[in-house]
Amino acid sequence: MTISIRPARTSDVRAMQDLMTPYVRRRIVLGKETVALYEMIQEFLVAESEGEVVGFGALHVMWEDLGEIRTLVVSPDAGGQGIGRRLVAALEARAVDLGLSRLFCLTFEVEFFARNGFAPIGEHVVAPDVYAQLVRSPDEGIAEFLDLAHVKPNTLGNTRMLKHL
Protein backbone atom coordinates (compact mmCIF):
# COMPACT_ATOMS: atom_id res chain seq x y z
CA MET A 1 0.00 0.00 0.00
CA THR A 2 1.48 3.32 -1.09
CA ILE A 3 0.61 6.10 1.35
CA SER A 4 0.93 9.82 0.76
CA ILE A 5 0.47 12.50 3.40
CA ARG A 6 -1.04 15.79 2.27
CA PRO A 7 -3.04 18.75 3.59
CA ALA A 8 -6.72 17.94 3.96
CA ARG A 9 -9.23 19.41 1.53
CA THR A 10 -12.90 20.16 2.05
CA SER A 11 -13.69 17.21 -0.20
CA ASP A 12 -12.08 14.93 2.44
CA VAL A 13 -14.49 15.84 5.24
CA ARG A 14 -17.06 13.10 4.55
CA ALA A 15 -14.38 10.41 4.47
CA MET A 16 -12.86 11.81 7.66
CA GLN A 17 -16.24 11.63 9.39
CA ASP A 18 -16.74 8.05 8.21
CA LEU A 19 -13.32 7.03 9.58
CA MET A 20 -13.90 8.86 12.86
CA THR A 21 -17.41 7.54 13.61
CA PRO A 22 -16.46 4.10 15.03
CA TYR A 23 -13.85 5.71 17.29
CA VAL A 24 -16.38 8.28 18.50
CA ARG A 25 -18.90 5.53 19.28
CA ARG A 26 -16.26 3.73 21.35
CA ARG A 27 -15.40 7.05 23.10
CA ILE A 28 -11.80 6.90 21.88
CA VAL A 29 -12.04 10.16 19.91
CA LEU A 30 -14.25 13.14 20.65
CA GLY A 31 -16.75 13.69 17.86
CA LYS A 32 -16.74 16.82 15.77
CA GLU A 33 -19.67 18.39 14.00
CA THR A 34 -19.39 18.58 10.23
CA VAL A 35 -19.24 22.36 10.37
CA ALA A 36 -16.32 22.18 12.82
CA LEU A 37 -14.36 19.93 10.45
CA TYR A 38 -14.88 22.38 7.62
CA GLU A 39 -13.88 25.30 9.88
CA MET A 40 -10.70 23.52 10.95
CA ILE A 41 -9.81 21.84 7.66
CA GLN A 42 -6.54 23.79 7.39
CA GLU A 43 -5.33 22.13 10.63
CA PHE A 44 -5.65 18.60 9.19
CA LEU A 45 -3.36 16.36 7.22
CA VAL A 46 -4.67 13.20 5.58
CA ALA A 47 -3.03 9.91 4.71
CA GLU A 48 -4.21 8.75 1.32
CA SER A 49 -3.87 5.44 -0.48
CA GLU A 50 -5.10 4.96 -4.04
CA GLY A 51 -7.34 8.02 -3.76
CA GLU A 52 -8.88 6.93 -0.46
CA VAL A 53 -8.41 8.69 2.88
CA VAL A 54 -7.05 6.05 5.29
CA GLY A 55 -6.06 8.33 8.16
CA PHE A 56 -5.89 11.91 9.34
CA GLY A 57 -4.79 14.13 12.18
CA ALA A 58 -4.74 17.78 13.11
CA LEU A 59 -2.28 20.26 14.55
CA HIS A 60 -3.88 22.99 16.63
CA VAL A 61 -1.75 25.92 17.80
CA MET A 62 -2.41 26.69 21.46
CA TRP A 63 0.29 29.26 22.30
CA GLU A 64 3.47 30.70 20.82
CA ASP A 65 5.49 27.57 21.62
CA LEU A 66 2.76 24.98 22.15
CA GLY A 67 0.53 22.97 19.83
CA GLU A 68 -1.74 19.97 20.13
CA ILE A 69 -2.08 16.88 17.98
CA ARG A 70 -5.81 16.31 17.74
CA THR A 71 -8.14 13.75 16.27
CA LEU A 72 -5.51 11.30 15.05
CA VAL A 73 -7.40 8.49 13.31
CA VAL A 74 -6.27 5.60 11.10
CA SER A 75 -8.63 3.20 9.37
CA PRO A 76 -8.71 -0.15 11.18
CA ASP A 77 -8.20 -1.76 7.75
CA ALA A 78 -4.93 0.16 7.35
CA GLY A 79 -3.61 -0.25 10.90
CA GLY A 80 -0.13 -1.52 11.64
CA GLN A 81 1.42 0.01 8.53
CA GLY A 82 3.03 3.04 10.13
CA ILE A 83 0.37 5.48 8.97
CA GLY A 84 -0.17 6.94 12.44
CA ARG A 85 3.57 7.37 12.91
CA ARG A 86 3.88 9.10 9.53
CA LEU A 87 0.99 11.43 10.34
CA VAL A 88 2.57 12.34 13.69
CA ALA A 89 5.92 13.00 12.00
CA ALA A 90 4.27 15.23 9.38
CA LEU A 91 2.31 17.12 12.07
CA GLU A 92 5.55 17.59 14.04
CA ALA A 93 7.28 18.97 10.95
CA ARG A 94 4.40 21.39 10.48
CA ALA A 95 4.71 22.40 14.16
CA VAL A 96 8.42 23.12 13.74
CA ASP A 97 7.68 25.18 10.63
CA LEU A 98 5.26 27.24 12.70
CA GLY A 99 7.88 27.83 15.41
CA LEU A 100 6.41 25.51 18.03
CA SER A 101 8.74 23.72 20.43
CA ARG A 102 6.26 21.53 22.33
CA LEU A 103 3.37 19.29 21.32
CA PHE A 104 0.57 18.12 23.58
CA CYS A 105 -1.89 15.28 23.12
CA LEU A 106 -4.72 13.83 25.20
CA THR A 107 -4.98 10.16 24.43
CA PHE A 108 -5.92 6.61 25.32
CA GLU A 109 -3.10 5.45 23.00
CA VAL A 110 -0.31 6.04 25.53
CA GLU A 111 2.06 3.40 24.15
CA PHE A 112 1.75 4.71 20.59
CA PHE A 113 2.52 8.29 21.60
CA ALA A 114 5.31 7.17 23.97
CA ARG A 115 6.95 5.36 21.02
CA ASN A 116 6.74 8.68 19.19
CA GLY A 117 8.57 10.62 21.92
CA PHE A 118 5.68 11.86 24.06
CA ALA A 119 5.71 11.50 27.86
CA PRO A 120 2.89 11.77 30.40
CA ILE A 121 2.67 15.17 32.09
CA GLY A 122 1.26 16.68 35.24
CA GLU A 123 -0.89 19.75 35.60
CA HIS A 124 1.59 22.62 35.41
CA VAL A 125 2.82 22.76 31.83
CA VAL A 126 2.52 26.50 31.24
CA ALA A 127 3.46 29.53 33.31
CA PRO A 128 0.69 31.14 35.37
CA ASP A 129 0.46 34.17 33.05
CA VAL A 130 0.00 31.88 30.02
CA TYR A 131 -2.56 29.82 31.93
CA ALA A 132 -4.49 33.02 32.64
CA GLN A 133 -4.64 33.70 28.90
CA LEU A 134 -5.44 30.14 27.82
CA VAL A 135 -8.29 29.79 30.31
CA ARG A 136 -10.11 32.51 28.35
CA SER A 137 -10.21 30.42 25.19
CA PRO A 138 -13.60 28.97 24.20
CA ASP A 139 -11.82 25.99 22.62
CA GLU A 140 -12.72 22.69 24.32
CA GLY A 141 -9.31 21.23 23.48
CA ILE A 142 -7.58 23.97 25.43
CA ALA A 143 -9.95 23.34 28.35
CA GLU A 144 -8.91 19.67 28.17
CA PHE A 145 -5.24 20.67 28.11
CA LEU A 146 -5.77 22.83 31.19
CA ASP A 147 -7.68 19.95 32.82
CA LEU A 148 -10.63 22.20 33.65
CA ALA A 149 -13.48 20.65 35.61
CA HIS A 150 -16.18 21.23 32.99
CA VAL A 151 -14.44 18.91 30.50
CA LYS A 152 -13.56 16.12 32.94
CA PRO A 153 -16.41 13.83 31.77
CA ASN A 154 -14.91 13.94 28.24
CA THR A 155 -11.37 13.20 29.41
CA LEU A 156 -11.82 10.39 31.94
CA GLY A 157 -9.23 7.71 31.32
CA ASN A 158 -7.19 9.79 28.89
CA THR A 159 -3.53 10.57 29.49
CA ARG A 160 -2.12 14.04 28.99
CA MET A 161 1.21 13.79 27.14
CA LEU A 162 3.85 16.22 25.91
CA LYS A 163 6.77 16.13 23.52
CA HIS A 164 9.61 18.64 23.23
CA LEU A 165 10.54 19.16 19.60
Steps between C-alpha positions, in 0.01 A plus 500: 500500500648832391413778744532872441454768764349829387300796632132419537249647257133575552421205275661272764259591780243226431768231492652640819162482673450142382842398637442683828149368575595156642761661726247757621248225578764320707586832675860485378476826303279798574250555221501813291207657323528519123515878514792482745696275263448745217600792726818322607589332171827695473621334824468147356729276303369184336664171413382384161534169320377452144276806528346391830547676834636236741599728787517858618610722784505865593746748644340773708713793617434577866770757584818644352702187580227241553277299268273200530466191285127443476267244353763255378311219326613211279264260327492165681551339157827692460632459855848373574655653189661803660234744384446646847874543547531673162211733581658591835835566331335723238304689769824547697673638191212742453531601868871572458426706189258706707762559771353268762733321740252281690211276399220383726254216454217355708474133423406145589782384268779559753737236362469631144577858601779388737664319205479832317683694773211624714503464880218527754478840669359651815285807536748787481623514142470874441594803707223661706477803268454271197244294691307820571485568126420144392215465749318772304490291184161355401678202342410170670841354416673774695263437792604133482867600494447716808309212663205725583215345696230558238674268251588221744215271383650511147854426617455219753759232438704708257866578560641847450833475315764743377792491261784751471593552137 
